[in-house]
Every structure is written in C-alpha cells, then in structure tokens.
Amino acid sequence: MLGHIVAQLFVLHMKGEFIMNYQKYQKMYHKVPLEKRDWPSNEITKAPVWCSVDLRDGNQALYSPMTTDEKIEFFKFLVRLGFKEIEVGFPAASHTEFEFTRRLIDENIIPDDVSIQVLTQAREHIIKKTVEALKGAKNAIIHLYNSTSTLQRDVVFKKNKEEIKQLAVDGAKLVKSLVSGQLDGNIRYEYSPESFTCTEPDYAAEVTNAVLDVFEPSADNKVIVNLPSTIEVATANVYADQIEYMCKHLNNRENLIISVHAHNDRGTGVASSELALLAGADRVEGTIFGNGERTGNTDIITVALNMFCQGIDPELNIDNIDEIIEVFEKYNRLPIHPRHPYAGDMAYVAFSGSHQDAIKKSMDKFGQSPKNKWANPYLTIDPTDIGRKYEPIVINSQSGKGGVSYVMENKYGYTLPKPMLIEFAAIVNDMSDAKKTVLTNHEIHQAFKDVYVNVSTPIKTRFYRSSEEEDKTVLSATIEREGKVSTIEGSGNGPLDALSNGLRKYLNENFEICNYTEHALERSSDSKAATYIAIKQGDKTYWGAGVDANINTASIYALISAVNRMLS
C-alpha cells in the first residue's frame, strides 16, 4: 500500500501536479521600521565579549547531560580557552544545576577575572532560588528573561502586552531587591526579551526600556541586553536590522552591552551573529561547536576563526583544535561533523584536482612561514595555526595531478617530471574510479612502484659493467628474459647511451631517450637516488623510474623499466 502511494506521488510530481504545501506557512517576524541601515557598511574590527553557554544551552540538549563532576572539568576547560563569561546553568531548574553552581563558588573554582552567569525566568520562586545559588560569588551575572513574542503572548501566557511588560518589570525589581539584600559580590544584570526575533520591534524596545529603568545602567554598572534569535525565522540580514533598530531605540545605549544569542534553525546562526556585530552588538553568546537545542546555537569556534582569518585577534586560546574537539566529544558525547568549518576531519582535505593543484602551488610559493602573509586559493587559514596540517590529500576519481604530486613528493620524496605526473595521475584516477572510493597514500605509492619503478618484466638486469675507451663508454650487461640469460654490449657517449644502443640491437627495436631527470630521494632513510627516463618509439612515449643507492644503477633501472613498459 505504501509503495503504491509513493508511486502515485512520484507520478504526480513528474506531471507537475504535486506541490509541497508551502502555502500553510507565513512569516513569523515583524517588519523592522528601520529608515536607514548602517550595518551593511560596517566591518568587524575586533573580537566581541564572548559568553559560553555550553553548560546550559549546550548541556540541556544532550542525550545524557553531564554529571556535576564533568561540568566542573568542562568549566575549567572553558576558562583555559579564555572565556571570561560563562553561563553555568539554570540553578532553579534542578538540584544538579543548583549543586553545580554552589560547588563552583564553595570550592573557589572560579578565577577572579571570570564571571559566572545564571539564567532565571521572571517568576518569583525561580528568582529567589537563583539568587540563593549565588551567595558568596565574587563576580556573577543574573540573566533574567521572559518571552515577548506575539505567539508566546497569545498561546502560552495568554497575556496582553501590558501584562507581559509588567511581568518583566516585576521580575527586574525582585532581582534587584534580592541582590541588594543578599549578595555582596560584583553582580551584574542581563535581560532577554525571549523570542525577540518574533516580537514587534517597537514592543521589544518598550519592554526592554522598562526593565532598564529598573536596573539603572551606568558607566560603572553596565547592563547586558541580550537579544536572542530564540528561533531563526528569517534571513540573517533581518536579524541585523532588528539589532540595529534596538541599538537606536534603547535608552542609555552608551551604558549597555548589546548581546546576541542566535540559534541555528535555518543554518545561519554564525551569519546572524556576525551580521549582528556589524549592526552594533558587543557580545556573543554561543557554544564552542554550536551544540544546543533543536539545531543548535551559534558556533563560537567558527565565528572566532572567521575573525582570525581576517587578521583579527579572536581573544580565545583556540590554537589546538584537536584538543578542543577531544574535550567536547568526551563531555558532550557528540561527534564533530567531518565537514565542520576549521575543525572537521576533512576541513583541510582537497579532493578536486584543480583545488589540489592550486593549494600545492600556493604553498610552494608562499610556504607556511610565520613571516609570510597567508594567501591560498582554497584554505582560509594556515592549518598549522590551529594544530592541524594540510594532509592527507585524499585522492579520488575527481582528483588531478596536483594531489598526486603532493602525495608523491611530501609523503615519499618523488618529484615527478610533469609529463610523467600527468600520465600517472590518469592511472590513479582510473584506479579510484574502478574502486569507487578514495585511494590511500600507500595505494598511490604502491601503484607508482608497480607501474614504473625498477620494472623487471620481461627484461631483468642481473649485472652490468662499463668502461671508458678512448672517447666513448663501453657497457656490457647480463640480462634475463623469459628465463634466458644473455649478454649484451653497446657503446655510446655515456652508460645510458651505451645501454640504449645495446638494447636496440638486442631487441631489434628502435627507440630514443627523450627525457631524463634525477634527484636524491630525500625522504628515503638510506639516501637513495631516483631517476626518471622517457623513451620514444614512433609517436608513443614510455616512462620508467629507477631507485637505487647508486645513481648510475638507478639510471640503468629507469631505462630498463621504460623499455619493459614499451615491450608490455
């Protein structure tokens, strides 16, 4: 039955009669009354204030949330990364959340230059429990929020605009009074109109300004206004418009820290945060690899490295990406996608032949020296700056000579002449196409040896001796062909020319050496030499390679290899 339905849908689709029901959807955001946009002309020139929400937004989205001990270890790691503001949880939500906050304070785990941040709804019993959790804290941020969107007001809370605003104001008043009476540390305030992206811009500003009237921001006591993309409902430019609107309509802007907290429902959390910074935001909340509810939060590592590759200090210690991945996966029990920007296993792997070629040429020209400005057509950063390296190049049927050249030279020390490289790259691509998958470096190296190096079939050199007589070289060689041992002799202007003359006579074949290259096989532990020879017979060219500790012997092997390829 199901198969019949699927078949019918396919037929309708092919006839152009089947249409996805897009008409059931409508815009969830409100038009932003912004007469003049400044943000499109702005640039990001410095790192924002970073606030990690891994221990709250990220942790609450895990199949198996962290234990208290794991949270403590993860908190210490976030401190090592350089975060100065870390949201540690929702203390009123559970005993575990409360206990974690208390242990951080009671065990003096929080450095003096780090502020912990706790989240609370604008509800009396939750606010009281949250303030209780912070007793003894030296530096803390109380993050108060309530939802302000049209849908939340109508469906969830069933309150009008004035009632929702009053809820926010009453919550702010209670927070302030309890902090004044119970806490002695440096306590700062943060307010979020939750579901901000789905709230009328003028109303979001109205509610926030009412809360600010209570918190009374000043130059010495700035208030954080967090404007969350609780759910992404529009393109990133709309979020930028919303942020710029708020920056222009909030009172006492000079004493505010505008913060953004973008989710990733549309896959543009990073872009939303970056455009929000252009629009006036000072602070970014997110998680180190974008973990969070539904589709996740802003990926702080990506935003930070996006700045890094533009020559901006990200002000985070993220120069060892593999360690960050290891810790993230250990405590979150989540994998990093292999195509993740900067961090993925394949982030610095090129499959495309043109990409491989361009990357190699750029590295050859500019190198990876810290004295040189980085310039590469396909790599935005030098992988070594974050503890990675551009390897392995992975070769498949789409790869070209650049990738093959990189593997052969950087892994095994062979610098192939360009015509030979073109020929071998085609062989490699055919191999990958037949295998229907990528080739390992070992497979590529083995293929090169099998096809070109010291080829001993049908002719095998058993012994050779050369001598100089008058103005020519005389060479005598013992060879084996199909089990029969023969001695050949030839003379010429050198050992190779002499052997060529002897082979032409012995084989009754006409060919000429048309290309010769040699070099030390630098990656060989016993300092062998590699020699490449091409012979031409009619309009066909045959390449061979020889490897030996003796350069003359390597040349002999290369010529015999080329001849054997001609004969096969």
C-alpha atoms as one frame of an Amber mdcrd trajectory, in Angstrom:
protein
   0.000   0.000   0.000   2.777   2.415   0.966   4.644   1.605  -2.221   1.520
   2.398  -4.254   1.157   5.785  -2.549   4.804   6.643  -3.149   4.445   5.628
  -6.801   1.363   7.827  -7.216   3.126  10.793  -5.618   6.052  10.280  -7.972
   3.725  10.264 -10.981   2.033  13.464  -9.786   5.412  15.065  -9.244   6.585
  14.127 -12.740   3.398  15.571 -14.214   3.954  18.789 -12.342   0.740  18.262
 -10.342   2.333  17.599  -6.946   3.288  20.705  -4.953   4.663  20.864  -1.427
   2.209  22.607   0.842   4.231  25.770   1.327   1.040  27.829   1.497   0.412
  26.720   5.094   3.426  28.803   6.227   3.700  32.514   6.889   6.286  34.983
   8.077   6.753  34.811  11.832   8.774  38.002  12.078   7.588  41.590  12.011
   8.762  44.230   9.576  11.579  46.292  11.020  10.842  50.049  10.743  14.444
  50.971  10.030  14.652  54.047   7.841  18.412  53.900   7.296  20.606  50.852
   7.666  24.174  51.488   8.788  25.280  47.905   9.304  25.893  46.974   5.626
  28.766  49.479   5.524  30.370  48.344   8.764  33.221  45.889   9.326  34.124
  43.641  12.217  37.398  45.017  13.574  37.706  43.396  16.999  36.526  40.381
  18.940  33.297  40.722  20.909  32.828  39.783  24.537  32.377  36.024  24.388
  29.971  34.188  26.646  29.949  30.400  26.556  26.550  28.830  27.157  27.843
  25.266  26.715  26.986  24.347  30.285  23.389  25.484  29.938  22.147  25.666
  26.341  24.569  23.005  25.200  24.250  20.702  28.192  20.455  20.726  28.311
  20.392  19.459  24.713  22.409  16.302  25.410  21.009  12.767  25.338  22.854
  12.262  28.604  23.557  15.560  30.423  26.907  15.941  32.143  27.378  14.959
  35.755  28.393  17.664  38.216  31.999  16.493  38.162  32.016  16.542  34.364
  30.558  20.042  34.372  33.322  21.214  36.670  36.002  19.790  34.380  34.310
  21.321  31.345  34.068  24.679  33.141  37.811  24.584  33.841  38.430  23.860
  30.170  36.299  26.825  29.074  38.369  29.004  31.389  41.538  27.681  29.732
  40.109  28.626  26.344  39.893  32.201  27.580  36.189  32.713  28.266  35.634
  35.449  30.848  31.864  34.988  30.999  30.380  31.502  31.286  26.719  30.705
  31.729  26.756  27.792  34.138  23.095  26.904  34.218  19.596  27.437  35.497
  20.046  26.894  39.256  16.328  26.740  39.989  15.692  24.046  37.371  17.045
  21.079  39.350  19.145  20.007  42.305  22.018  19.156  39.923  22.032  22.659
  38.439  21.909  24.257  41.884  24.626  21.966  43.271  26.926  22.719  40.335
  26.678  26.474  40.894  27.296  26.064  44.608  30.350  23.849  44.100  31.907
  26.370  41.728  31.549  29.030  44.416  32.209  26.986  47.572  35.269  25.226
  46.165  36.679  28.502  44.840  36.903  27.152  41.289  36.011  30.429  39.569
  39.020  32.652  38.732  38.768  36.253  39.910  38.612  37.543  36.321  35.765
  35.220  35.278  32.060  35.882  35.792  29.577  33.057  36.015  26.162  33.663
  34.520  22.910  32.105  35.721  19.564  32.086  33.981  16.197  32.778  35.539
  12.693  33.316  34.309  10.829  36.378  35.532   8.979  34.317  38.145   9.241
  34.925  41.875  10.166  31.467  43.213  12.688  30.902  40.413  14.342  34.289
  41.009  14.651  33.614  44.736  16.253  30.200  44.180  18.643  31.699  41.627
  19.825  34.468  43.971  20.274  31.907  46.747  22.561  29.877  44.466  24.876
  32.879  44.013  25.647  33.626  47.660  29.380  34.121  48.042  30.026  34.639
  44.334  32.673  37.257  43.574  31.561  38.012  40.010  28.245  36.929  38.566
  25.636  37.856  36.002  21.945  37.269  36.657  20.275  36.674  33.319  16.579
  37.493  33.576  14.219  36.676  30.734  10.602  36.432  29.734   9.046  35.744
  26.375   7.631  38.701  24.478   6.633  37.365  21.046   3.136  37.614  19.647
   2.650  33.847  19.607   4.001  33.326  23.125   1.796  36.101  24.492  -1.340
  34.740  22.850  -0.826  30.990  23.060   1.437  30.243  26.017   0.885  33.015
  28.540  -2.488  34.349  27.399  -1.455  37.853  28.465  -1.617  41.179  26.686
   1.306  43.499  26.027   0.957  45.438  29.264   0.794  42.268  31.339   3.881
  40.821  29.689   5.771  44.074  30.220   4.707  44.186  33.854   5.932  40.620
  34.301   9.370  41.708  33.106   9.420  44.831  35.284   8.306  42.954  38.411
  10.975  40.338  37.803  13.655  43.004  37.454  12.527  44.721  40.664  12.647
  41.449  42.592  16.093  40.575  41.247  17.447  43.967  42.193  15.996  43.953
  45.691  17.217  40.422  46.464  20.702  41.136  45.125  20.885  44.263  47.245
  19.824  42.400  50.373  21.598  39.058  49.980  24.644  39.245  47.700  27.934
  41.030  48.357  29.838  40.327  45.155  30.039  42.160  41.860  26.632  41.222
  40.458  25.649  42.430  37.009  22.289  42.276  35.278  21.276  40.862  31.934
  17.833  40.947  30.377  16.486  39.000  27.387  13.156  39.510  25.681  12.916
  35.838  24.774  11.630  35.072  21.250  12.944  38.506  20.334  13.037  37.699
  16.619   9.280  37.082  16.641   8.461  40.199  18.691   7.313  43.503  17.267
  10.458  45.675  17.260   8.842  48.670  18.927   7.346  46.471  21.636  10.664
  44.687  22.255  12.260  48.099  22.780   9.402  49.222  25.034   9.683  46.201
  27.336  13.460  46.332  27.455  13.493  50.038  28.256  11.043  49.406  31.088
  13.406  46.803  32.552  16.366  49.156  32.107  14.526  51.800  34.116  14.648
  49.330  36.998  18.249  48.167  36.547  19.521  51.744  36.049  22.595  51.139
  33.873  25.561  53.434  34.357  29.129  53.765  33.153  30.307  51.783  36.199
  27.450  49.294  36.132  26.581  48.493  32.539  23.602  46.259  31.869  23.666
  43.474  29.302  20.728  43.460  26.922  20.604  40.088  25.230  18.583  39.931
  22.014  18.138  36.249  21.223  17.242  34.633  17.975  15.414  32.084  20.096
  14.200  30.601  16.859  15.589  31.601  13.476  12.651  32.747  11.370  14.311
  34.972   8.782  17.496  35.571   6.868  20.480  36.885   8.778  20.076  40.402
   7.372  16.660  40.687   9.066  18.287  39.837  12.394  20.866  42.552  11.731
  18.038  45.016  11.083  16.415  44.016  14.360  19.662  44.511  16.273  20.350
  47.899  14.706  16.799  49.003  15.442  17.214  48.110  19.119  20.599  49.836
  19.310  18.911  53.005  18.049  15.804  52.755  20.248  17.129  51.623  23.627
  17.650  54.277  26.244  21.095  54.924  27.697  22.787  52.975  24.901  26.287
  54.024  25.957  25.842  52.139  29.224  24.514  48.974  27.659  26.256  45.883
  26.386  24.227  44.568  23.467  24.450  40.792  23.360  23.179  38.290  20.804
  22.247  34.666  21.239  21.497  33.121  17.848  20.088  29.678  17.339  20.619
  27.773  14.127  17.169  26.700  12.934  17.843  27.995   9.412  21.508  27.017
   9.487  22.660  30.632   9.676  23.464  31.075  13.366  27.050  32.082  12.608
  25.998  34.525   9.890  23.326  36.002  12.144  25.843  36.634  14.900  28.362
  38.167  12.516  25.799  40.496  10.945  24.552  41.377  14.427  28.087  42.514
  15.297  28.006  44.747  12.218  24.704  46.100  13.483  26.098  47.160  16.847
  26.222  44.081  19.081  29.080  43.979  21.604  28.770  40.438  22.881  28.115
  36.939  21.516  26.617  34.045  23.410  27.098  30.599  21.939  28.680  27.191
  22.342  32.121  26.074  21.224  30.879  23.844  18.417  27.305  25.030  18.087
  25.640  22.445  20.313  22.230  23.417  21.689  18.532  22.782  21.490  16.985
  21.732  18.172  19.581  22.617  15.542  21.974  24.244  17.973  23.443  27.620
  18.820  25.990  29.927  17.285  29.274  28.077  16.874  31.764  30.313  18.687
  34.792  28.470  17.320  33.682  29.214  13.768  32.920  32.875  14.482  36.273
  33.292  16.246  38.270  31.655  13.455  36.357  33.648  10.856  37.798  36.712
  12.597  41.227  35.126  12.889  41.460  34.557   9.134  40.781  38.273   8.621
  43.724  39.266  10.811  41.656  39.925  13.958  42.727  38.566  17.350  39.823
  36.307  18.450  40.944  36.653  22.081  40.394  32.952  22.700  43.023  30.224
  23.072  41.963  28.067  20.149  45.326  27.190  18.620  44.908  23.463  19.332
  41.664  22.500  17.642  42.179  18.763  18.171  42.321  19.187  21.939  39.115
  21.224  21.873  37.430  18.502  19.821  38.664  15.818  22.214  37.248  17.593
  25.271  33.993  18.486  23.519  33.376  14.912  22.382  34.359  13.479  25.765
  31.862  15.505  27.789  29.092  16.083  25.240  29.304  12.604  23.689  28.648
  14.159  20.317  30.761  13.906  17.153  32.158  16.774  15.117  30.949  16.669
  11.531  33.820  15.818   9.139  32.913  18.878   7.046  32.734  21.231  10.015
  34.445  24.548   9.198  38.001  24.571  10.539  37.521  21.594  12.888  36.248
  18.795  10.658  38.489  15.893   9.704  38.070  16.901   6.062  38.366  20.650
   6.537  41.889  20.618   5.128  41.467  17.803   2.623  41.025  18.520  -1.068
  39.501  16.009  -3.464  39.151  18.189  -6.556  42.136  18.111  -8.865  42.024
  21.854  -9.534  41.812  22.549  -5.793  44.730  20.257  -5.045  46.828  21.855
  -7.742  46.079  25.406  -6.611  46.716  24.624  -2.946  50.045  22.988  -3.723
  51.208  25.845  -5.949  50.269  28.405  -3.325  52.081  26.512  -0.580  55.125
  26.172  -2.814  55.132  29.928  -3.432  54.213  31.315  -0.020  55.104  28.422
   2.257  53.879  28.271   5.839  56.404  30.654   7.340  55.063  32.989  10.062
  56.932  35.791   8.253  54.691  35.458   5.202  51.128  36.680   4.874  48.862
  33.714   4.297  47.484  33.502   0.777  45.842  30.368  -0.516  43.028  29.970
  -3.036  41.159  27.311  -1.058  42.369  27.429   2.555  41.330  30.495   4.524
  43.806  29.788   7.322  47.111  28.006   7.694  46.069  24.713   9.343  49.267
  24.700  11.412  47.974  27.757  13.310  45.359  25.576  14.971  47.458  22.455
  15.334  46.470  20.861  12.035  48.250  20.326   8.748  47.186  20.055   5.146
  47.201  16.302   4.904  46.362  13.816   3.849  45.264  14.876   0.423  42.602
  12.353  -0.386  42.641  11.087  -3.949  39.534  10.006  -5.797  38.407   9.937
  -9.403  37.873  13.714  -9.322  41.428  14.454  -8.277  44.161  15.706 -10.560
  47.890  15.840 -10.859  48.275  18.398  -8.062  47.029  15.994  -5.414  49.036
  13.087  -6.750  52.119  15.294  -6.911  51.608  16.391  -3.319  51.327  12.824
  -2.036  54.302  11.569  -4.008  56.569  14.464  -3.078  55.568  15.179   0.506
  54.991  11.615   1.611  57.553   9.675  -0.375  60.061  12.158  -1.774  59.387
  11.664  -5.505  59.365  14.789  -7.665  57.882  13.505 -10.891  58.543  15.242
 -14.215  55.361  16.961 -15.328  54.634  14.706 -18.364  55.123  11.631 -16.205
  52.952  13.139 -13.469  50.114  13.744 -15.941  50.308  10.130 -17.093  50.445
   8.725 -13.557  47.593  10.950 -12.314  45.370   9.499 -15.046  46.306   5.990
 -13.893  45.457   6.897 -10.290  42.119   8.384 -11.272  41.209   5.250 -13.200
  42.115   3.154 -10.164  39.906   5.239  -7.898  37.066   5.169 -10.422  37.255
   1.388 -10.601  37.428   1.089  -6.813  34.514   3.540  -6.366  36.200   5.172
  -3.411  39.244   7.160  -2.351  42.784   5.815  -2.535  45.138   5.792   0.420
  48.624   7.269   0.168  50.021   3.746   0.383  47.904   2.594  -2.563  49.131
   5.508  -4.672  52.753   4.860  -3.769  52.395   1.148  -4.458  50.785   1.843
  -7.820  53.711   4.058  -8.793  56.215   1.378  -7.865  54.268  -1.340  -9.660
  53.920   0.656 -12.868  57.243   2.499 -13.090  59.944   1.629 -10.558  62.654
  -0.973 -11.243  60.305  -2.886 -13.521  61.904  -6.303 -14.177  59.488  -7.929
 -16.616  60.088  -9.079 -19.297  63.729  -7.927 -19.034  65.708  -8.095 -15.805
  69.196  -6.699 -15.385  71.400  -9.118 -13.493  74.778  -7.402 -13.881  76.403
  -4.587 -15.792  79.905  -3.163 -16.192  81.045  -0.067 -18.041  84.442   1.251
 -19.017  85.855   4.219 -20.848  87.622   3.508 -24.116  89.017   6.488 -25.982
  86.100   8.958 -26.337  83.271   6.578 -25.642  81.753   4.440 -22.945  81.503
   0.706 -23.436  78.904  -1.167 -21.411  78.384  -4.880 -21.010  75.233  -6.127
 -19.297  73.894  -9.513 -18.335  70.138  -9.630 -18.684  67.474 -12.244 -18.237
  64.415 -12.515 -20.467  61.803 -15.207 -20.017  64.315 -17.373 -18.165  67.032
 -16.985 -20.780  70.245 -15.219 -19.747  72.059 -13.134 -22.388  74.936 -10.707
 -22.540  74.515  -7.503 -24.469  77.095  -4.880 -25.306  76.896  -1.338 -26.564
  78.915   1.835 -26.774  77.979   5.491 -26.620  78.659   8.838 -25.020  77.768
   7.508 -21.571  76.427   4.402 -19.786  72.806   5.130 -20.693  73.565   5.802
 -24.339  75.683   2.648 -24.465  72.944   0.520 -22.864  70.330   2.009 -25.210
  72.410   1.076 -28.228  72.925  -2.447 -26.908  69.207  -2.893 -26.155  68.117
  -1.590 -29.573  70.367  -4.148 -31.259  69.357  -6.992 -28.929  65.620  -6.287
 -29.197  65.628  -5.132 -32.787  63.536  -2.180 -31.592  64.029   1.468 -32.451
  63.598   3.992 -29.601  65.252   7.151 -28.300  65.699   8.608 -24.807  63.720
  11.826 -24.834  63.639  12.840 -21.143  65.941  12.298 -18.196  65.591  13.596
 -14.624  67.218  12.600 -11.367  67.192  13.682  -7.730  68.003  12.425  -4.257
  65.084  10.609  -2.689  65.146  12.866   0.334  62.501  11.038   2.332  64.368
   7.763   1.953  66.205   6.765   5.119  69.180   5.341   3.176  69.623   8.324
   0.805  68.687   6.572  -2.406  68.548   8.264  -5.782  65.520   8.409  -8.046
  65.889   8.605 -11.818  63.124   9.113 -14.394  63.590   8.284 -18.060  61.233
   8.579 -21.000  61.841   6.767 -24.253  60.066   7.500 -27.513  59.129   4.948
 -30.117  57.304   6.469 -33.050  54.639   8.737 -31.616  54.464   6.927 -28.262
  56.352   7.758 -25.073  57.121   5.316 -22.280  58.242   6.372 -18.792  60.287
   4.376 -16.355  61.808   5.066 -12.939  64.804   3.642 -11.172  65.641   3.756
  -7.478  68.984   2.726  -6.052  71.727   3.924  -3.736  73.964   4.300  -6.816
  72.823   6.978  -9.255  74.216   5.094 -12.276  72.402   1.922 -11.269  69.192
   3.907 -10.711  69.530   5.259 -14.260  70.051   1.748 -15.677  66.938   0.540
 -13.828  64.919   3.518 -15.102  65.854   2.784 -18.708  65.099  -0.927 -18.357
  61.746  -0.018 -16.742  60.841   2.255 -19.651  61.846  -0.439 -22.158  59.815
  -3.052 -20.305  56.762  -0.788 -20.441  57.349  -0.422 -24.179  57.515  -4.193
 -24.590  54.480  -4.976 -22.453
